[in-house]
Amino acid sequence: MKRIVLGTIILAAGLIALASCGPRGGKKAADSEATATEMENNIIAEPEFDIITTHGTMRIKLYGKTPKHRDNFVKLVKENYYDGVRFHRVIEGFMIQTGDPFSRDTTLINKWGQGGPDYTIPAEFVSEYWHKKGALAAARKGDMANPTKASSGSQFYIVHDENACLHLDGQYSIFGEVIDGLNIIDKIAIVPTDMYDRPYEDVIIKTIKPVIVEPEVPEVADTTMVADTTKTE
């Protein structure tokens, strides 16, 4: 079994202010406002992104319970940090790894897997998140050099086969999942690779775009008054 030495990411979320309720409405109005606020906070807490690659597009959702990794990913996306970065480590039946800025440059091929920003992210282990297919997890250095299991500042991997990755639970920070486009993972995973698991053909992230989720607007009931045609004798 091959072990992973893998990577990360960060966001900045803003709160959407709700209009204050008037003096009327009582508890029902207050409950409605609380529900709306909770919905808005959930949208902010778990943003979605499209990872557009040369082999297709995967839509991901970041988890609200790993805010440091979430916020870092959002920050890097805003900076276009991942544009042009390769999937530099691909192991069919295991995972696909990306996020190393060195991988843009083929002259630096011997350094692929070593790049990233000059910081790490503290581990965020959440028991309900596990290495299921499509899970996003942060790469990191090995335990000897990294006893706190801090994550890479940019590198991450996506699980291809959960059965081969379950032993990684509690060892690498899982911070999101693919919610659409699992077949793209399959397409990338079967690309032929060299002895260092580097694909022979380019598998590149063209860009990563945030998915703008429009709030649902409730249908307004037709309140047009209808004339009363009943007669009283």
C-alpha positions as CSV (number, residue, x, y, z in Angstrom):
1,M,0.0,0.0,0.0
2,K,1.4,3.4,-0.9
3,R,1.1,6.0,1.7
4,I,0.3,9.6,0.9
5,V,2.3,12.7,1.6
6,L,-0.3,15.2,0.7
7,G,-1.8,19.1,0.8
8,T,-4.6,22.2,1.6
9,I,-6.5,25.6,1.5
10,I,-8.6,29.0,3.0
11,L,-11.8,31.3,2.7
12,A,-13.2,34.5,4.0
13,A,-17.0,34.5,4.5
14,G,-19.3,37.5,4.9
15,L,-22.6,37.6,6.7
16,I,-25.7,38.6,4.9
17,A,-27.8,41.1,7.0
18,L,-31.5,40.5,7.3
19,A,-34.0,43.2,7.4
20,S,-35.3,43.7,10.9
21,C,-38.9,42.7,11.7
22,G,-41.5,45.3,12.6
23,P,-43.3,45.4,15.8
24,R,-46.0,43.0,14.5
25,G,-45.5,39.3,13.7
26,G,-44.7,38.1,17.2
27,K,-43.0,34.7,17.6
28,K,-43.9,33.5,14.1
29,A,-42.0,36.4,12.5
30,A,-39.0,35.9,14.8
31,D,-38.9,32.2,14.0
32,S,-39.0,33.0,10.2
33,E,-36.1,35.4,10.6
34,A,-34.1,32.9,12.6
35,T,-34.7,30.2,10.0
36,A,-33.6,32.5,7.1
37,T,-30.4,33.5,9.0
38,E,-29.6,29.9,9.6
39,M,-30.0,29.1,5.9
40,E,-27.7,32.0,4.9
41,N,-25.1,31.0,7.4
42,N,-25.2,27.4,6.0
43,I,-24.6,28.7,2.5
44,I,-21.6,30.7,3.7
45,A,-20.2,27.9,5.8
46,E,-20.1,25.3,3.0
47,P,-19.3,27.0,-0.3
48,E,-19.2,25.2,-3.6
49,F,-16.6,25.4,-6.3
50,D,-16.1,24.0,-9.8
51,I,-12.7,22.6,-10.4
52,I,-12.3,22.9,-14.2
53,T,-9.7,20.5,-15.5
54,T,-8.4,19.3,-18.9
55,H,-10.3,16.1,-18.2
56,G,-13.7,17.6,-17.1
57,T,-15.2,19.5,-14.3
58,M,-15.8,18.5,-10.7
59,R,-18.0,20.4,-8.3
60,I,-16.9,20.4,-4.7
61,K,-18.4,21.5,-1.4
62,L,-16.1,22.6,1.4
63,Y,-17.0,21.6,5.0
64,G,-18.1,24.2,7.6
65,K,-16.5,22.2,10.4
66,T,-13.0,22.6,9.0
67,P,-12.9,26.4,8.7
68,K,-9.1,26.9,8.6
69,H,-8.8,24.7,5.5
70,R,-12.0,26.1,4.0
71,D,-10.9,29.7,4.4
72,N,-7.4,28.9,3.0
73,F,-8.9,27.3,-0.1
74,V,-11.2,30.2,-0.8
75,K,-8.3,32.6,-0.4
76,L,-6.1,30.7,-2.8
77,V,-8.9,30.4,-5.4
78,K,-9.4,34.2,-5.2
79,E,-5.7,34.6,-6.0
80,N,-6.0,32.1,-9.0
81,Y,-3.4,30.1,-7.2
82,Y,-4.5,26.8,-8.7
83,D,-4.7,28.0,-12.3
84,G,-2.4,25.9,-14.5
85,V,-1.4,23.5,-11.7
86,R,-1.1,19.8,-12.6
87,F,-2.4,16.7,-10.9
88,H,1.2,15.6,-10.3
89,R,0.6,12.4,-8.4
90,V,-2.0,9.9,-9.6
91,I,-2.5,6.4,-8.2
92,E,-5.4,4.4,-9.6
93,G,-7.4,2.8,-6.9
94,F,-6.1,5.2,-4.3
95,M,-6.2,9.0,-4.9
96,I,-5.3,11.9,-7.2
97,Q,-3.1,14.7,-5.9
98,T,-2.7,18.3,-7.0
99,G,-2.0,21.9,-5.7
100,D,1.8,22.1,-6.1
101,P,2.8,25.4,-7.9
102,F,6.0,23.7,-9.0
103,S,4.0,21.4,-11.2
104,R,3.4,24.2,-13.7
105,D,7.0,24.0,-14.8
106,T,8.3,20.8,-16.4
107,T,11.9,21.9,-15.7
108,L,11.1,21.5,-12.0
109,I,9.7,18.0,-12.4
110,N,12.0,16.6,-9.7
111,K,10.6,19.1,-7.2
112,W,6.9,18.3,-7.9
113,G,5.2,17.5,-4.6
114,Q,7.4,19.8,-2.6
115,G,5.9,23.2,-3.5
116,G,3.3,25.4,-1.8
117,P,3.0,28.6,0.2
118,D,5.4,29.3,3.1
119,Y,2.9,28.2,5.8
120,T,1.1,25.2,7.0
121,I,-2.5,24.8,8.4
122,P,-3.2,23.2,11.8
123,A,-4.8,19.8,11.5
124,E,-8.6,19.7,11.6
125,F,-9.8,16.2,12.3
126,V,-13.6,15.8,12.4
127,S,-14.9,12.3,13.1
128,E,-17.9,12.5,10.8
129,Y,-15.7,13.2,7.8
130,W,-14.0,10.1,6.3
131,H,-12.1,9.1,3.2
132,K,-15.1,8.2,1.1
133,K,-14.8,8.4,-2.7
134,G,-14.6,12.0,-3.7
135,A,-13.4,13.3,-0.3
136,L,-10.9,16.2,-0.4
137,A,-8.1,16.0,2.1
138,A,-5.0,18.1,2.7
139,A,-1.6,16.7,1.8
140,R,1.2,17.1,4.4
141,K,4.7,16.1,5.4
142,G,5.3,12.8,7.1
143,D,5.0,12.2,10.8
144,M,8.7,12.4,11.6
145,A,9.0,15.9,10.2
146,N,5.5,16.9,11.1
147,P,4.3,15.3,14.4
148,T,1.3,17.7,14.7
149,K,0.1,16.5,11.2
150,A,-0.2,20.1,10.0
151,S,-1.5,20.4,6.4
152,S,0.3,21.7,3.4
153,G,-0.6,25.3,2.5
154,S,-2.0,24.3,-0.9
155,Q,-1.7,20.7,-1.9
156,F,-4.7,18.4,-1.6
157,Y,-5.8,15.0,-2.8
158,I,-9.2,13.5,-3.9
159,V,-10.0,10.0,-2.9
160,H,-10.5,7.5,-5.8
161,D,-11.1,4.3,-3.8
162,E,-12.3,4.7,-0.3
163,N,-11.4,1.1,0.6
164,A,-7.7,1.9,-0.1
165,C,-7.8,5.2,1.9
166,L,-9.7,4.3,5.1
167,H,-6.5,3.9,7.0
168,L,-5.9,7.6,6.5
169,D,-8.9,8.7,8.6
170,G,-7.7,10.7,11.5
171,Q,-4.3,11.2,9.9
172,Y,-5.1,13.8,7.2
173,S,-7.5,16.7,7.4
174,I,-10.6,16.1,5.2
175,F,-12.2,19.4,4.3
176,G,-14.6,18.8,1.5
177,E,-16.0,16.4,-1.1
178,V,-16.9,16.1,-4.7
179,I,-20.7,16.5,-5.1
180,D,-20.8,16.3,-8.9
181,G,-18.4,14.8,-11.3
182,L,-17.1,11.7,-9.6
183,N,-16.6,10.2,-13.0
184,I,-13.9,12.8,-13.6
185,I,-11.9,11.3,-10.8
186,D,-12.1,8.0,-12.6
187,K,-10.9,9.5,-15.8
188,I,-7.9,11.1,-14.2
189,A,-7.1,8.0,-12.1
190,I,-6.6,5.8,-15.1
191,V,-4.1,8.1,-16.8
192,P,-0.9,6.2,-17.4
193,T,1.9,7.3,-15.0
194,D,5.7,6.8,-14.6
195,M,7.4,5.1,-11.7
196,Y,6.9,8.2,-9.5
197,D,3.1,8.2,-10.2
198,R,3.4,11.3,-12.4
199,P,1.0,11.2,-15.4
200,Y,2.6,11.0,-18.8
201,E,-0.1,13.2,-20.2
202,D,-0.9,16.6,-18.7
203,V,-3.8,16.7,-16.3
204,I,-4.2,20.3,-15.5
205,I,-6.5,22.5,-13.4
206,K,-7.5,25.2,-15.8
207,T,-9.2,27.2,-13.1
208,I,-11.4,27.0,-10.0
209,K,-14.6,29.0,-9.9
210,P,-17.0,29.7,-7.0
211,V,-20.5,28.5,-7.5
212,I,-22.9,31.3,-6.9
213,V,-25.9,29.8,-5.1
214,E,-29.0,32.0,-5.6
215,P,-31.3,31.9,-2.6
216,E,-34.7,30.4,-3.3
217,V,-37.5,32.9,-3.6
218,P,-40.7,31.6,-2.1
219,E,-43.7,31.7,-4.4
220,V,-46.1,34.5,-3.5
221,A,-49.7,33.5,-3.2
222,D,-52.2,35.3,-5.4
223,T,-54.0,37.7,-3.1
224,T,-56.2,39.2,-5.8
225,M,-59.6,39.9,-4.2
226,V,-62.5,38.1,-5.9
227,A,-65.9,39.7,-5.8
228,D,-68.4,38.0,-3.6
229,T,-71.3,37.0,-5.8
230,T,-73.4,35.3,-3.2
231,K,-76.7,36.9,-2.4
232,T,-78.6,37.0,0.8
233,E,-82.3,36.8,0.4
